[in-house]
């Protein structure tokens, strides 16, 4: 039986873009494009097995070895610090993590800053570097509502176009970090399936260039 490299792809638009990159790199799996409810897609000819998972779960599958490699956003890697190798910036899914607030907001350095975010660790690290006292409010839904309703002073969130912010009289005013999709590998798999993983890595690296 062929040994497969198990690849966790993030569901959604980013995953489709990333799968196209794997396909262009010589690792296609035609059944992935069929209209079906399969959970796992294999191509024994090139030795790959793909599966779709929630974007925030990719690093868990890779860290725990259910996937040998996967594609996760830099935001997830910074927030959860999984014990994986980060092999390659795929230069897709590009956006920014920003601090945003109401357009007329003025910061008062003497007051504790109330920060609403889905990324408490990223926010905490960012403000720790500034030695700023903060109160983190962790939310899962529409972060933009928090400053509008007075729940927070600012938000720390991913901004692609900024359209949602501007339509709600919010403005981005500090960049926390640039975000993009990264190829990550399980540490044990990188040792035991090194040749196969290195081949995928170098084929993808050529496409990214």
C-alpha positions in Angstrom: 0.0 0.0 0.0 1.3 3.4 -0.9 2.4 5.7 1.9 0.3 8.9 1.8 1.2 12.4 2.9 -1.9 13.5 4.8 -2.7 17.1 4.0 -5.2 19.3 6.1 -6.7 22.0 4.0 -8.8 24.9 5.4 -12.4 24.8 4.3 -13.7 27.8 2.2 -12.3 30.2 -0.3 -8.7 30.1 1.0 -8.7 26.3 0.9 -9.8 26.3 -2.7 -7.0 28.7 -3.6 -4.5 26.6 -1.8 -5.7 23.3 -3.3 -5.2 24.9 -6.8 -1.6 25.6 -5.7 -1.1 22.0 -4.7 -2.6 20.9 -8.1 -0.3 23.3 -10.0 2.6 21.9 -8.0 1.9 18.4 -9.3 -0.3 17.0 -6.5 -3.8 16.9 -8.0 -6.7 14.9 -6.7 -9.5 15.0 -9.2 -12.2 13.7 -6.9 -11.9 16.8 -4.7 -13.7 18.8 -7.4 -16.6 16.4 -7.7 -19.9 17.3 -6.1 -19.8 14.7 -3.3 -19.9 14.5 0.5 -16.6 12.6 0.9 -14.4 13.7 3.8 -11.1 12.3 2.5 -9.7 12.5 -1.0 -6.8 10.3 -2.2 -4.5 10.2 -5.2 -2.2 7.1 -4.8 -0.3 8.0 -8.0 1.2 11.1 -6.3 0.9 9.8 -2.7 -1.4 12.5 -1.3 -4.5 12.3 0.9 -6.4 15.6 1.4 -9.1 16.5 3.9 -11.0 19.7 4.6 -11.1 21.0 8.2 -12.2 24.3 9.8 -9.4 26.8 9.3 -8.8 27.2 13.0 -8.5 23.4 13.4 -5.7 22.8 10.8 -2.9 23.4 13.2 -4.4 21.0 15.7 -4.6 18.2 13.1 -1.0 18.9 12.1 0.4 19.3 15.7 -1.2 16.0 16.8 -0.1 14.1 13.7 -3.5 13.4 12.1 -2.1 15.4 9.2 1.5 15.5 8.1 1.3 18.9 6.6 -1.4 21.6 6.4 -2.2 25.2 5.5 -3.0 27.6 8.3 -3.2 31.4 8.6 -0.4 33.2 10.4 -3.1 34.6 12.7 -3.9 31.0 14.0 -0.2 30.2 14.4 0.4 33.4 16.4 -2.7 33.0 18.5 -2.3 29.3 19.4 1.5 28.8 19.1 1.1 25.1 17.9 4.3 23.0 18.1 4.8 22.6 14.4 7.3 23.6 11.7 6.4 26.6 9.6 7.8 25.8 6.2 6.6 28.4 3.7 4.7 31.6 3.3 2.2 30.8 0.5 1.6 34.5 -0.1 -2.1 33.9 -0.4 -5.0 34.8 1.9 -3.1 38.0 2.5 -4.6 40.5 5.0 -3.7 42.5 8.1 -4.4 42.3 11.8 -5.4 45.8 12.8 -6.4 47.9 15.8 -9.6 49.7 14.9 -12.0 52.0 16.7 -14.7 54.6 16.1 -13.5 57.3 13.7 -13.5 59.9 16.4 -11.9 57.8 19.1 -8.9 59.3 21.0 -6.8 57.1 23.2 -6.2 58.1 26.8 -2.9 56.4 27.9 -3.8 56.8 31.6 -6.9 54.7 31.3 -7.1 50.9 31.0 -7.8 50.2 27.3 -10.8 47.9 26.7 -9.9 45.6 23.7 -12.5 43.3 22.0 -11.0 40.6 19.9 -11.2 36.9 18.7 -7.4 36.9 19.2 -6.7 37.5 22.9 -3.1 36.3 22.8 -2.1 38.4 19.8 -3.7 41.4 21.3 -2.1 40.9 24.7 1.4 40.4 23.2 0.9 43.5 21.1 0.0 45.7 24.0 2.6 44.1 26.3 5.2 45.4 24.0 3.8 48.9 24.4 3.5 48.4 28.2 -0.2 49.4 27.9 -2.7 48.3 30.5 -5.6 46.5 28.8 -8.8 44.7 29.6 -9.4 41.9 27.0 -12.9 41.1 26.0 -12.9 37.9 24.0 -15.7 37.6 21.5 -16.6 35.1 18.8 -19.1 37.0 16.6 -19.2 40.5 15.0 -16.3 42.2 16.7 -17.2 45.5 15.0 -20.3 45.9 17.3 -18.2 46.2 20.5 -17.0 49.8 20.1 -20.3 50.9 18.4 -22.2 49.7 21.5 -19.6 51.0 24.0 -18.5 47.5 25.1 -14.9 48.2 24.1 -12.7 51.2 23.2 -10.9 49.4 20.3 -11.0 46.0 18.5 -8.1 43.9 17.3 -9.2 42.0 14.2 -8.4 40.9 10.7 -9.0 43.5 8.0 -9.1 42.5 4.3 -10.7 45.5 2.5 -11.8 47.6 5.5 -15.3 48.0 3.9 -17.2 46.7 7.0 -15.2 49.1 9.2 -15.9 52.2 7.1 -19.6 51.4 6.6 -19.9 51.4 10.4 -17.9 54.6 11.1 -14.9 52.6 12.3 -11.4 53.2 11.2 -8.2 51.1 11.4 -5.4 53.0 13.0 -2.6 50.6 13.9 -1.2 47.6 12.2 -0.5 44.7 14.5 0.9 42.2 12.0 0.6 41.1 8.4 -1.2 37.8 7.9 -1.0 35.2 5.1 -1.4 31.4 4.6 1.5 29.2 5.7 2.5 25.7 4.9 3.1 23.9 8.2 4.4 20.4 9.1 4.1 17.9 11.9 7.6 17.6 13.5 7.7 13.8 13.6 6.3 13.5 10.0 8.9 15.9 8.8 11.5 13.5 10.0 9.9 10.2 8.9 8.3 11.4 5.6 11.0 14.0 4.9 11.6 13.3 1.3 7.9 13.4 0.3 7.3 16.5 2.4 10.4 18.3 1.0 9.3 17.5 -2.5 5.9 19.1 -1.9 7.5 22.0 -0.2 10.0 22.7 -3.1 7.3 22.3 -5.7 5.0 24.8 -3.9 8.0 27.2 -3.3 8.5 27.4 -7.1 4.9 28.4 -7.6 5.0 31.0 -4.8 8.1 32.6 -6.4 
